[in-house]
Amino acid sequence: MAWFDDTYTFDKSSLTIAHVTDCHLFADRTGEYFSINTADHFEQALAHMATQQLDCVIFGGDLTQDHSLESYLLFKELIISSDLTCPVFWLPGNHDDIALFNQISDGQIKSAKHVIANGIELLLINSKGITPAGWVTDTHLDEIAQCLIQSSNSKVIFCHHNPLPINGYLDKHMLENGPQLLNALVNSDRVNAMFYGHVHNEYEQSFRGLNILSTPASSVQFKKHSSQWLQQNCGAAYRMLYIVSKQDKISIRTEVVWLNE
């Protein structure tokens, strides 16, 4: 099956979405990442998202820190035991194992990477490479290009890795062929914005007029504009997106929600 073959459809012309990323869970519910209980932070984010009248949640990668099946099962358990009732979609980060992700994808957790509404399409891209840095394969670039031209709907792109430098430590692990992907998106004239995770903080950039925004982690943040890998406990965070399609165009309003402890 090709990456975008599995689709999910909403019969409406607006979507309210939460983008949450980088929860870095462990098999042990009490596991800590830089002295932060990541399960507690993720649970707090889920509880807050459940109050937002969401159409869906998109999880932006790096579910696991210890690469265990049990960490994936904990992710599923935390979602099911929360008050969140909407579908949850996912894409892989550099820490993730796609086969393990597929094992927990049933019921509320969906495997679809192509989400369609009236005049709106969401594409969840695979930027997982063979190293911590990101890479979109030639085959996947072809799949993306084909998906972009299949309809005239405006598209919103989600991936894990930063496609542009952020002037920080994580640039050593950015999406290595980011400009190639971005040029393809802009040249299609059908992409409204791109959202990503990986960098554990909030950034806003632009590439040839395309808005590119990062979502902070639900776990721990990395200090901005630092060549050193410095961690900050700012509480859990996620991003809200309000997408509306009207007269063959979409508008996006977005904001980051910080759950400061």
C-alpha positions, 0 to 999 in steps of 0.5 A: 500500500502506498503511503497516502492510500489510506484516507479518512474523510470529514463531511464538513468545510472546517476542521479544528485540530490539535497538533501534539508531538515529541512525547518521548514515552518509556515502557515504564509509566514513571520514566523521565526524559531530562528529569521530566515524567513524559507520561504525566506531561502527555496526559496533561496535554490530552486532558486539555485537548479534550476540552477543545471540541476537536475534530481530530488530533495529529501526533507529529512523531517521536512517540517513544524514547526507549523504542519499546513496544510497551511505550507504544502501548502506553501511548494508546492506553493514555489516549483511550483512558483520556476524555479525548473522543476524536480520531488521532492520526500519526506520522513517524519521527526519527525515534519511531518504529513504523511497524510498532506504530501500526500495531497500535493503529486501530479504533481511535488511533488511525493509520490514515495519512491523507485526511480529506474534508470539503475543500481541505486536505491534510497530508502526513509526510514520512520524513524518517531517515536512516539517521536521526536526520530526516530524509524524504525518499524519491519514492515518497516525493513522487507520492507527495507530488501525485497527491498534490495534483489529484484535487484542487483542494488546498493542502496542509502538510505535517511532517516531523523534521524541520525543513529549514535551519532554526539556528539551533542544535537540532539543525544537525538532525534537520530534514536533509532534503528540506528545500527539495520538498519545500520547492515541490510544495510551493510549485504545486500552488496547492499548499497553504502551510506546513507544520512540524515537530522535532525541534522542541520549541516554537518557530515561525518561518517562511519559504517562498511565501509558504508558512512553516511553523513548529509545534513545541513538545509535550515533553521538554523544550530545547532552548532556542538559538543555542548551539548547545543542547540545552533543555527547559521544562516549560510544561506540556505544550501543543498547537491548535489549528482552526482551518476553514474552507470558503470559496475554494480557499482556506484560512488557518488560525493557529496558536500554541497552548502552553500548559505551564506547571 
